[in-house]
Amino acid sequence: MTAAYCEGPGIRLFAETLAAYLGTLPGDLRMAWEVIIVDDGSLDNTWEEIRDIAAAHPRFRGLRLMRNFGQQAALIAGMESARGECVITMDADLQHPPPVINDLLARWRAGVPLVLTVRIDNAQTGWFKQWTGRTFYRLFRNLTGLPLAPGMADFRLIDRSLLPDFLKIARRTGFLRGAAAFVGAPSKGRGPAILSAESTVTYQAAARTRGETKYSLRKMLGLCWAGLVGFTIAPLRAGFVVALALLLGAAVSGVLGALAQDSTVRMTMIICATILAASGVLAALLGVVGEFLGQLIQSSERRPTYIIRERVNTAPTTLPVMDERNEQNASEHAPERHWERAG
């Protein structure tokens, strides 16, 4: 399944490429499959393209969200509508190569319930994005202890047995990569080789086929912040440590100022600077506390993660796990429109 936002120029190519590949899976990996495309409140003709694709290919199903809830919420919507024994999430711009699905399924057939991917950056990936990505993953790993490796993206396979716990964490935190690391990625310690070889597949990121990335710097920073506050309270503790250090420095400065034979004006300036520094730290700490309180309030309000506006080739209720016997009947669902809240 995939989430699409203003991907009208390239979504048909994605569907055709994916369908062609899934139709040629090796015999030992061949199984019933469906593809769910979630339109995350696109402003172009993405939904019209999805409807045409679903009309031509019954195995393709579509969800249209009421507005742009973000990629993470759109992926959650698709996973909650999935019916298979396992779910694979990927991007709609074909930078996640469909042939990697073969490796994901092979690991899953071998008994691995959660298979993650690690991207090898291509020439299109700028140094700033690479540096910020490595910095964030290192910070996240050190603060939470969870096995999150640089280059890990939302291209993964999840077994049906892990899906309820995964979605529970994903809805609360809004950070699917952290949820995947939490529910089942085997760990071998911290550092670049924190993930076991059997649960990880590396791939070369392909060039984007059509359009341009929709992930702005603001969205990336928001995703990073959601991951940090959703999986650790370390920022609260760090604030306390910094505040105590500055208060200790203020005390030392006061003692040294009292012992020194300087003018009263200099002493006053030292005291004022110390008070301002301590006040700044306390204000920053209050801001962090406010962020955590905001997370708690939003969780207690039980707001929906997403709101579905329209469906095509999907039913509004949870359906049984797909197999070859019920696949034909499932594909005959007529397109329907309705309003629904979920999450």
N, C-alpha and C positions, 0 to 999 in steps of 0.2 A: 504494500500500500504506500501511497505517497500523498503529500500535501502540496497544493499548487496555489500560488498567489500571482495573478497577472501573468500566467504562463500560456496565454492563448496562442502565441506564435509557435510554441514548441511542444505543446501537450500531445498533439496528434502523433508527432514523430516519436515521442516517448512511448505512447501506447502501442504503436506499430512495432517498434523495436523490441519492446518487452514481450509482446504477444508472439513475435517470431521466435524469440529465444526460448520462451517457456514451452512452445510447441515442439522444440527439438531437444528437450532434456533427455539424458541417457535413460535406458530402460529401468535401471535400478533406482532412479530418482523420479521417474515419471509418476505423477499423481494428479488428483483433481486440484484445481487452483482457481482463484478469483483475484481480481485486481480492484482495489478500492482507491479512487481518486477523490480527495477532499478539496473542494474549492474554498479557500480561506478568505471569503469576502472579496474576490477579485473585482477590479474596476473595468476590466476589458471583457472579451468574449470567451473567457476560460470556461464558464459554465455551459455555454452553448456548445463548445467543442466537446466537453465531457458528455453531454446528452447525446450528441451525434455518435461519439465513440461507443457509448453504452448501447445505442440502438443497433449499431452494426455488429457489436461483439457482446453477446449476453454475459460473458464471464467478467466484463468490466462493469463496475458499479460506481455510482457517484453520490457524494454528499455535498451539499451547499450550505455553508454556515451563514448566519444572519449578517455578520460583519467580519472584519479582520480580527480574529482572536489571537493570532500568532501561530507560528509553525508548530510549536510544542502542543498547543491545544488542538490544532487540526489533526496532528498525528494521534493524539489520544482519542479523538472522535472516530477516526478510522479504525483504530485497534479495537475499540469497543463495539464496532459493527462487524468485525471480522469473525468468520465462522470456522476457519481451518484449524488443523492440529498444531500448526505453528504460524507465526506472523513475521513477515519480513518488511521492514520499513526502509525506504530509500528516497532520494531526491528525484524530482521530476525533470531535472535539466540534463540527465544522462551523464553527470559527472560521477555517479555511482554506476560502474559498468555492470550491465546485466549478467555477463558471464561469471561474475563473482558469486552469483546465486548458486551456481553449481557447487562451489566450495562450501557455502553455508549449509546447503542441504546435506552434503556428504558428512559434515561434522555432526549435524543433527541426527542423521541416520545412525551415526556411530555412538550416539547416546549423550551428546553434549546439549543440554537444554537451553543454553544461552550462548550464541556465537556472535562475537563483536568483530568489528573491522577497524583497521588502523590505516589511515590514508598516507600515501607517499605523495607529497606535494609536487605539482607540475610547475612549468615555467610561468603560468599565469598567477601563481600565488606569490604575492609581494612579500618582501622581507618584514614589513610591519605586521602583517597578519601572522606570519610564522612566529615572530618573536612574541607577540601578545598571546598567541595560542600556547606556546611552550610555557610562558610565564604563568598564565592562568592555571594550566593543568598541574604545574608543579606546586603552586600555592594551594589549589584544591586538594591535591593528594596529601600534602603535608598537614593541612588543617583537619581533614576528615579521616585520613587513613584509608580511604577507598581507592581501589585500583583504577585510576583514570589516566590513560596514557595520551601523550601528545598525538594529534592526528585522529583521535577517536571521534566519529561523527554519528549521525542518526541513521546509520546503515547497519542493521543488525537483524538477527533472527532470534525470536523468543518462542519457546515452547508454550503450548496452551496451559500447562500446569503452573507456569510462573506468571502468566498474564494477570491474574487478579491482584497479586501482591505488587507486581510492577506498576499497574495502573493506579493502585491505591497511593503509592508513593509519588507517582508522576503527577497525579491531580493535586496533591498537597504542595509539592515543591515547584512544579512547572519546569523541571529540568530532567529530561529523559535520560541523558547520559549518566547523570548521577544515580538515577533510579536503577538503570541497568547494572551499574557497578555495585549497587547496594544489594540487589536481590540474588546475584549468583555468579559474578565473575570470579573464578579462582585466582588467588593472589599468591605471589612468591616474594613479597616484600615491596619496598619502595624503590623507585627509580625507573628507568626506561623499560626494564624487563619485568614489570609487575604482573603481567597477564600470562597465563599459561599458553603454550603453543597450540594446544588442542581447542582452546576457546577463542582464538584470535585468527583472523585472516587479514593479511596486508594486501593492498591494491594500489595501483597507480591511478591517481585522479585523472579522469578524462577532461578534455577541454569542453567548455560549455557550448552546446550546439546552437541555441537561439536565445535572444534576449540578454538580460544582464541580472546580476545578483540582486536580490531584494533585501539582503541582510546589511543594513546600514551599521555604522559604528555605534549609534545609539542602541540599536537592537542587540548587538553583540555584547555591549556593556550591561544591558538589562539582563541578558541571559546569564552572564557571569555572576552578576549580583544575586540573581534568583538561586543559582547553584550554591553560592556560599552561604546565604542566610537560610537556605532550605535544608542544609546537611550539617551545619556546625554552628555552635555559639561562640566560636573562637574570637570573633570581633568584639564581643562583650568583654571577654577576658583580656584581650589585648588592650582595650581601652583602660581597664583598671590598672594594668601594668604600667602603661605610659603615664597615667595620672599620678600613680604613686612615685614613679621616677622623677617627674617634674616637681612634685611636692617636696621630695627629698632634696632636689636641687635648689628649690626655693629656700628650704631651711638652711642648707649649707651657705647659700649666698647671703642670707640674713646674718648668720654668725660671722662670716668673713667681713661683711660690711660693717658690723658692729665693732670688730676688732681693728679694722683699718682706720687710719687717721686721715680720712677723706672729708670732703665738704658734705654738708647736709643735703645739698641738692643731688649729688651723686648717689647718696644713700637712698634718697627718695625715688630716684629713677630706677635703681635696682629693684626696690620693693614693688614699684608699679609694674615693671616688666615681668617680674615673677608672678604677680597676681594676674596679669593679663594672660600669660602663658598657661597658668593653671586653669583659668576660666575658659580659655579656648579648648583645652582638653576635655573639660567637663561638658562643655557644650557639644563637642563631637560625640562624646559618650552618650549624652542624652539623645542625639540624633540616631545613633545605632540602636539604643533601647526603643526609640519610637518606631524604627523599622521593624524590629521583632514584634512589638506590640501590634503593629499594623498587620503583620502576617497572621498573628493569632486571631485578630478581629475578623479578617477575611475568611479564615478557616471556620470560625464559629458561625459566620453568617451563611455558610454553605451555598455560596453563589455557584451557579453552573459554570463548569469549565468552558463550555461552548453552547451555542444554541443552533440547532439544525433548522434551516429554512425549507430545504427541499431535498428530496431523494430521487434517485433513479436506479432501478433494478435492485433495490434493497427494501427490506421490510422493517418497520419501526421496532419490532421486538427482537430479542436475542434468539437466534436460530441455532439448531444443533450443529455439532461439528460436521464438516463436509466429508463426504466420501463419494465414491463413484456412483453409488446407488441413488443418492438424493440430489446429485449435482444437476441432472437434467431437469428435475422438477423445480429446483431452486432458480434456475436460469429463466424460467417462464414467468416470473413475477412481473407484472405490468408496472411501468413507471408510475409513480404517484407523487403528489405534492401534499405536504402537511407541515404543521408547525410543531416543534418538539423542543423541549428542554432536556438537557442531559448533563451528566457530570455530577 
